Amino acid sequence: MSRPRDLGSAFQVENDFVEADLDTAFALLYAAEMQSLSGDHANALRAIEEAGKAVVDGQRRLPGLNDSDRERLSVQLKRVRDVIERIRLNLK
Protein backbone atom coordinates (compact mmCIF):
# COMPACT_ATOMS: atom_id res chain seq x y z
CA MET A 1 0.00 0.00 0.00
CA SER A 2 1.43 3.40 -0.93
CA ARG A 3 1.76 6.18 1.61
CA PRO A 4 -0.08 9.44 1.01
CA ARG A 5 2.16 12.31 0.03
CA ASP A 6 3.20 14.42 3.00
CA LEU A 7 1.75 17.82 2.14
CA GLY A 8 3.76 19.45 4.90
CA SER A 9 6.92 18.54 3.02
CA ALA A 10 5.51 19.90 -0.24
CA PHE A 11 4.66 23.20 1.47
CA GLN A 12 8.16 23.34 2.95
CA VAL A 13 9.79 22.80 -0.44
CA GLU A 14 7.76 25.62 -1.99
CA ASN A 15 8.58 27.79 1.01
CA ASP A 16 12.29 27.07 0.53
CA PHE A 17 12.04 28.03 -3.15
CA VAL A 18 10.37 31.36 -2.35
CA GLU A 19 13.00 32.10 0.28
CA ALA A 20 15.70 31.24 -2.29
CA ASP A 21 14.06 33.68 -4.72
CA LEU A 22 14.22 36.37 -2.02
CA ASP A 23 17.87 35.56 -1.31
CA THR A 24 18.63 35.80 -5.03
CA ALA A 25 16.89 39.16 -5.28
CA PHE A 26 18.85 40.51 -2.29
CA ALA A 27 22.15 39.29 -3.74
CA LEU A 28 21.34 40.92 -7.07
CA LEU A 29 20.37 44.18 -5.35
CA TYR A 30 23.72 44.18 -3.58
CA ALA A 31 25.49 43.52 -6.89
CA ALA A 32 23.55 46.37 -8.49
CA GLU A 33 24.55 48.70 -5.68
CA MET A 34 28.23 47.80 -6.04
CA GLN A 35 28.10 48.16 -9.82
CA SER A 36 26.33 51.50 -9.55
CA LEU A 37 28.92 52.80 -7.09
CA SER A 38 31.68 51.83 -9.50
CA GLY A 39 29.91 53.70 -12.32
CA ASP A 40 28.73 50.60 -14.19
CA HIS A 41 25.09 51.62 -14.53
CA ALA A 42 24.35 49.26 -17.44
CA ASN A 43 25.26 46.16 -15.42
CA ALA A 44 23.54 47.60 -12.35
CA LEU A 45 20.32 47.89 -14.36
CA ARG A 46 20.73 44.30 -15.60
CA ALA A 47 21.15 43.10 -12.00
CA ILE A 48 18.00 45.03 -11.03
CA GLU A 49 16.07 43.40 -13.88
CA GLU A 50 17.23 39.95 -12.74
CA ALA A 51 16.24 40.78 -9.15
CA GLY A 52 12.79 41.68 -10.45
CA LYS A 53 12.56 38.31 -12.20
CA ALA A 54 13.47 36.53 -8.95
CA VAL A 55 10.64 38.38 -7.19
CA VAL A 56 8.19 37.40 -9.96
CA ASP A 57 9.30 33.78 -9.58
CA GLY A 58 8.68 33.99 -5.84
CA GLN A 59 5.24 35.51 -6.37
CA ARG A 60 4.40 32.76 -8.85
CA ARG A 61 5.18 30.15 -6.19
CA LEU A 62 3.02 31.74 -3.44
CA PRO A 63 -0.14 29.72 -4.21
CA GLY A 64 1.76 26.54 -3.29
CA LEU A 65 2.36 27.72 0.29
CA ASN A 66 0.26 27.35 3.40
CA ASP A 67 -1.66 30.46 4.49
CA SER A 68 0.75 31.76 7.13
CA ASP A 69 3.86 31.33 4.95
CA ARG A 70 2.05 32.82 1.94
CA GLU A 71 1.12 35.93 3.89
CA ARG A 72 4.59 36.39 5.43
CA LEU A 73 6.49 35.85 2.19
CA SER A 74 4.05 37.91 0.14
CA VAL A 75 4.81 40.92 2.36
CA GLN A 76 8.56 40.35 1.98
CA LEU A 77 8.29 39.98 -1.80
CA LYS A 78 6.27 43.21 -2.03
CA ARG A 79 8.88 45.09 0.01
CA VAL A 80 11.69 43.85 -2.22
CA ARG A 81 9.69 44.69 -5.35
CA ASP A 82 9.18 48.23 -4.01
CA VAL A 83 12.92 48.59 -3.34
CA ILE A 84 13.70 47.35 -6.85
CA GLU A 85 11.38 49.97 -8.35
CA ARG A 86 12.97 52.78 -6.33
CA ILE A 87 16.47 51.72 -7.32
CA ARG A 88 15.46 51.30 -10.97
CA LEU A 89 14.11 54.86 -11.02
CA ASN A 90 17.32 56.21 -9.46
CA LEU A 91 19.52 54.42 -12.00
CA LYS A 92 17.68 55.67 -15.08
C-alpha positions in Angstrom: 0.0 0.0 0.0 1.4 3.4 -0.9 1.8 6.2 1.6 -0.1 9.4 1.0 2.2 12.3 0.0 3.2 14.4 3.0 1.7 17.8 2.1 3.8 19.5 4.9 6.9 18.5 3.0 5.5 19.9 -0.2 4.7 23.2 1.5 8.2 23.3 3.0 9.8 22.8 -0.4 7.8 25.6 -2.0 8.6 27.8 1.0 12.3 27.1 0.5 12.0 28.0 -3.2 10.4 31.4 -2.4 13.0 32.1 0.3 15.7 31.2 -2.3 14.1 33.7 -4.7 14.2 36.4 -2.0 17.9 35.6 -1.3 18.6 35.8 -5.0 16.9 39.2 -5.3 18.8 40.5 -2.3 22.2 39.3 -3.7 21.3 40.9 -7.1 20.4 44.2 -5.4 23.7 44.2 -3.6 25.5 43.5 -6.9 23.5 46.4 -8.5 24.5 48.7 -5.7 28.2 47.8 -6.0 28.1 48.2 -9.8 26.3 51.5 -9.5 28.9 52.8 -7.1 31.7 51.8 -9.5 29.9 53.7 -12.3 28.7 50.6 -14.2 25.1 51.6 -14.5 24.3 49.3 -17.4 25.3 46.2 -15.4 23.5 47.6 -12.4 20.3 47.9 -14.4 20.7 44.3 -15.6 21.1 43.1 -12.0 18.0 45.0 -11.0 16.1 43.4 -13.9 17.2 40.0 -12.7 16.2 40.8 -9.2 12.8 41.7 -10.4 12.6 38.3 -12.2 13.5 36.5 -9.0 10.6 38.4 -7.2 8.2 37.4 -10.0 9.3 33.8 -9.6 8.7 34.0 -5.8 5.2 35.5 -6.4 4.4 32.8 -8.9 5.2 30.2 -6.2 3.0 31.7 -3.4 -0.1 29.7 -4.2 1.8 26.5 -3.3 2.4 27.7 0.3 0.3 27.3 3.4 -1.7 30.5 4.5 0.8 31.8 7.1 3.9 31.3 4.9 2.1 32.8 1.9 1.1 35.9 3.9 4.6 36.4 5.4 6.5 35.8 2.2 4.0 37.9 0.1 4.8 40.9 2.4 8.6 40.3 2.0 8.3 40.0 -1.8 6.3 43.2 -2.0 8.9 45.1 0.0 11.7 43.9 -2.2 9.7 44.7 -5.3 9.2 48.2 -4.0 12.9 48.6 -3.3 13.7 47.3 -6.8 11.4 50.0 -8.3 13.0 52.8 -6.3 16.5 51.7 -7.3 15.5 51.3 -11.0 14.1 54.9 -11.0 17.3 56.2 -9.5 19.5 54.4 -12.0 17.7 55.7 -15.1 
